[in-house]
Amino acid sequence: MLLEIAAFNYESALLAAKYGADRIELCDNEHEGGTTPSYGTLKSARATISIPIFPMIRPRGGDFIYSDDEFNIMQADITLCKQMGFEGVVFGLLKDNGSIDVERTSILVEHAYPLDITFHRAFDRSKDPFKALEQIIECGCTRILTSGQHPTATEGVAIIKALITLADDRIIIMPGSGVRSHTIQNLSKETSAIEFHSSAKKMIATFANESPITMNESLQNISVDETEIKTMLAHLKN
């Protein structure tokens, strides 16, 4: 049983490793659903964190249909991650009809070899999850991160369970979205999943200066919750 923590900055990654996470998905831009971290973040994380780290390979937020230039950027970022010694990468590509972009996914998998490949929650935007499952297996990905095509994994538990059954150990199906200490035990029981993904997110306010300026955004920092991580790990061990 493995717990992956999504870290949206270097400090969160450092804390997640300290609190016992088994693996880190390293991203930037939480409000965009995660994008590729900066070179400085990648370098610092690789130098100081010993557990496996899978950087997100996503050049922008929004949809998962990429231009030729964006696709070239993804390949360049994968090359960098290989050179820096990361254990895996995370990406997902779709076509505008909602199907998996098999050709480009296969190219990225081959380009990333021998790294582990997680096909992220672009999967949950695919038109047919069961056809998408077979296509992603064919592409050579290691796992699929999914909420069962629902807002949370708890709501999508039936599809997650069906995907795990159909996968038949050919690929790892990893539930994510809404995975917390109060949901992980039931998700484990209902799906028989062996890996789980959570942000264990908490917000920290440190900036106290009052200002008349409103920017429609919070000045709180994203961090990870020590109690959440340790409680989820305890549930998985039990």
Sequence and secondary structure as in RCSB ss.txt:
>XXXX:A:sequence
MLLEIAAFNYESALLAAKYGADRIELCDNEHEGGTTPSYGTLKSARATISIPIFPMIRPRGGDFIYSDDEFNIMQ
ADITLCKQMGFEGVVFGLLKDNGSIDVERTSILVEHAYPLDITFHRAFDRSKDPFKALEQIIECGCTRILTSGQH
PTATEGVAIIKALITLADDRIIIMPGSGVRSHTIQNLSKETSAIEFHSSAKKMIATFANESPITMNESLQNISVD
ETEIKTMLAHLKN
>XXXX:A:secstr
 EEEEEESSHHHHHHHHHHT SEEEE B GGGT B   HHHHHHHHHH  S EEEB  SSSS S   HHHHHHHH
HHHHHHHHHT SEEEE  B TTSSB HHHHHHHHHHHTTSEEEE GGGGGSS HHHHHHHHHHHT SEEEE TTS
SSTTTTHHHHHHHHHHHTTSSEEEEBSS  TTTHHHHHHHH  SEEEE  EEEE       S   SS   EEEE 
HHHHHHHHHHHH 
